[in-house]
Amino acid sequence: MGHIYISAAHKSSGKTSLSIALCAALTRRGLRVQPFKKGPDYIDPLWLTQAAGRSCYNLDYYTMERDEIDQTFARAMQDADVGLIEGNKGLYDGLDLDGSNSNAALAAQLDSPVVLVLDTQGMTRGVAPLILGYQAFDPAIRIGGVILNKVGGARHEAKLRRVIEHYTEVPVLGAVHRHPDMHITERHLGLVPSNELASSAGQIQAMAEHVAREVDLEALLALADSAGPVPGLAEVPMPATGRPRRVRVAYARDQAFGFYYTSDLEAFERAGAELVPFSPLQDTELPEADGLLLGGGFPETHLETLAANRAMAAAIRRFVEGGGPAYAECGGLMYLCRSLTWGAKQGKMGGIIPADVVMHERPQGRGYVRLMETEHHPWPLGGEIAAHEFHYSALENVAPEVAFAYRVVRGHGIDGKHDGIRFRNLLASYTHQRDTRRNHWVARFVDFIRECRA
């Protein structure tokens, strides 16, 4: 089974659109395409999942051990024909000076050939030193081909191809011209999630048609076949399973709330929890459940609908005030506050957390975080937590008696010093956790649900 790593010279080169289109184009050929995304990200994986028809998995050095990345990759690849890993930012970008957590490092670890996506707007002869420089920077990284993106027309494509063929030995795998439907609408957190767009399926198919015409898919698959071998299932330790008494966890999943990692949802099943979806936008009652999970999303873009659904807000409030165990992240935290303001729009929210949410023009918290638990955490790990945050909102008028479950070591959280509001058996924070070997938060939360319901 082959695999390729889609990267770029820099951010906003169009690699996400191309990755989505490639997943869809290869799937249309009858191949089982397994998508992956480097780093912490919810939105790109939603698109990749829809394009491939298979759940996308995140691979992230900050929250995962290196061998854990290998194992996650191998397990997901077992019944796939080809794997596609979409990078983040540029090929050599990363937190550390030595590049040990860069896209290049991950491609080397997985032994995946790199396809470099190049934004060629305003570029002709300059494409050659760009490619040569990326090759020379780290000769151990195998750049197996380039895809020219945002090409201005046939003449522009011809010039670019002649330059690359004359000065380099890197194959041109495709030249994707400027097409309006290759552009996915963006807003403050990046791409608009596919679960919010009724037109997403049609757009993905249009993107796949462009790529099928303008990329040599046979050459791409041949390059993927040159990748290193994927370990067999017998060589990969499986996560532990088997927990006492099953519990039911109601989790918010609709156009406003959809930020969940595939591996975290699988961890709920392993912990003995049945996940029951519900919609804060459309439903008026919670499903019968022992615990409640409110993930991230975009409550601000659905402000009026959420504010109008007082029945659901009241149902959640009854659950939490009655001692029901609940966990909320980012958008879920926002929804549980008194009010949400975005520009001229304002609406009532859940009214459980004594604070008001205000949207800002710039990010209030963005990137990786490190947290230390306080004595107020309802289901503690017992150590430092590595996670991430990305929010344009901030809490105002926070009641002084609020108890915080975390002290922020790195990042911003709620006020630059604290995160994780504890109210009865609810924990609500801006931080997004990942269930990994370093932090099995799902099992701890599910065990807490059992304790509360005992």
Rosetta blueprint (number, residue, H / E / L):
1 M L
2 G E
3 H E
4 I E
5 Y E
6 I E
7 S E
8 A E
9 A L
10 H L
11 K L
12 S L
13 S L
14 G L
15 K H
16 T H
17 S H
18 L H
19 S H
20 I H
21 A H
22 L H
23 C H
24 A H
25 A H
26 L H
27 T H
28 R H
29 R L
30 G L
31 L L
32 R L
33 V E
34 Q E
35 P E
36 F E
37 K E
38 K E
39 G L
40 P L
41 D L
42 Y L
43 I H
44 D H
45 P H
46 L H
47 W H
48 L H
49 T H
50 Q H
51 A H
52 A H
53 G L
54 R L
55 S L
56 C L
57 Y E
58 N E
59 L E
60 D L
61 Y L
62 Y L
63 T L
64 M L
65 E L
66 R H
67 D H
68 E H
69 I H
70 D H
71 Q H
72 T H
73 F H
74 A H
75 R H
76 A H
77 M H
78 Q L
79 D L
80 A L
81 D L
82 V E
83 G E
84 L E
85 I E
86 E E
87 G L
88 N L
89 K L
90 G L
91 L L
92 Y L
93 D L
94 G L
95 L L
96 D L
97 L L
98 D L
99 G L
100 S L
101 N L
102 S L
103 N H
104 A H
105 A H
106 L H
107 A H
108 A H
109 Q H
110 L H
111 D L
112 S L
113 P L
114 V E
115 V E
116 L E
117 V E
118 L E
119 D E
120 T L
121 Q L
122 G L
123 M L
124 T L
125 R L
126 G L
127 V H
128 A H
129 P H
130 L H
131 I H
132 L H
133 G H
134 Y H
135 Q H
136 A H
137 F H
138 D L
139 P L
140 A L
141 I L
142 R L
143 I E
144 G E
145 G E
146 V E
147 I E
148 L E
149 N E
150 K E
151 V E
152 G L
153 G L
154 A H
155 R H
156 H H
157 E H
158 A H
159 K H
160 L H
161 R H
162 R H
163 V H
164 I H
165 E H
166 H H
167 Y H
168 T L
169 E L
170 V L
171 P L
172 V E
173 L E
174 G E
175 A E
176 V E
177 H E
178 R L
179 H L
180 P H
181 D H
182 M H
183 H L
184 I L
185 T L
186 E E
187 R E
188 H L
189 L L
190 G E
191 L E
192 V L
193 P L
194 S H
195 N H
196 E H
197 L L
198 A L
199 S L
200 S H
201 A H
202 G H
203 Q H
204 I H
205 Q H
206 A H
207 M H
208 A H
209 E H
210 H H
211 V H
212 A H
213 R H
214 E H
215 V E
216 D L
217 L H
218 E H
219 A H
220 L H
221 L H
222 A H
223 L H
224 A H
225 D H
226 S L
227 A L
228 G L
229 P L
230 V L
231 P L
232 G L
233 L H
234 A H
235 E H
236 V L
237 P L
238 M L
239 P L
240 A L
241 T L
242 G L
243 R L
244 P L
245 R L
246 R L
247 V E
248 R E
249 V E
250 A E
251 Y E
252 A E
253 R L
254 D L
255 Q L
256 A L
257 F E
258 G E
259 F E
260 Y L
261 Y L
262 T H
263 S H
264 D H
265 L H
266 E H
267 A H
268 F H
269 E H
270 R H
271 A L
272 G L
273 A E
274 E E
275 L E
276 V E
277 P E
278 F E
279 S L
280 P L
281 L L
282 Q L
283 D L
284 T L
285 E L
286 L L
287 P L
288 E L
289 A L
290 D L
291 G E
292 L E
293 L E
294 L E
295 G L
296 G E
297 G E
298 F L
299 P H
300 E H
301 T H
302 H H
303 L H
304 E H
305 T H
306 L H
307 A H
308 A H
309 N L
310 R H
311 A H
312 M H
313 A H
314 A H
315 A H
316 I H
317 R H
318 R H
319 F H
320 V H
321 E H
322 G L
323 G L
324 G L
325 P L
326 A E
327 Y E
328 A E
329 E E
330 C L
331 G H
332 G H
333 L H
334 M H
335 Y H
336 L H
337 C E
338 R E
339 S E
340 L E
341 T E
342 W E
343 G L
344 A L
345 K E
346 Q E
347 G E
348 K E
349 M L
350 G L
351 G L
352 I L
353 I E
354 P E
355 A E
356 D E
357 V E
358 V E
359 M E
360 H L
361 E L
362 R L
363 P L
364 Q L
365 G E
366 R E
367 G E
368 Y E
369 V E
370 R E
371 L E
372 M E
373 E E
374 T L
375 E L
376 H L
377 H L
378 P L
379 W L
380 P L
381 L L
382 G L
383 G L
384 E E
385 I E
386 A E
387 A E
388 H E
389 E E
390 F E
391 H E
392 Y L
393 S E
394 A E
395 L E
396 E E
397 N L
398 V L
399 A L
400 P L
401 E L
402 V L
403 A E
404 F E
405 A E
406 Y E
407 R E
408 V E
409 V E
410 R E
411 G L
412 H L
413 G L
414 I L
415 D L
416 G L
417 K L
418 H E
419 D E
420 G E
421 I E
422 R E
423 F E
424 R L
425 N L
426 L E
427 L E
428 A E
429 S E
430 Y L
431 T L
432 H E
433 Q L
434 R L
435 D L
436 T E
437 R L
438 R L
439 N E
440 H L
441 W H
442 V H
443 A H
444 R H
445 F H
446 V H
447 D H
448 F H
449 I H
450 R H
451 E H
452 C H
453 R H
454 A L
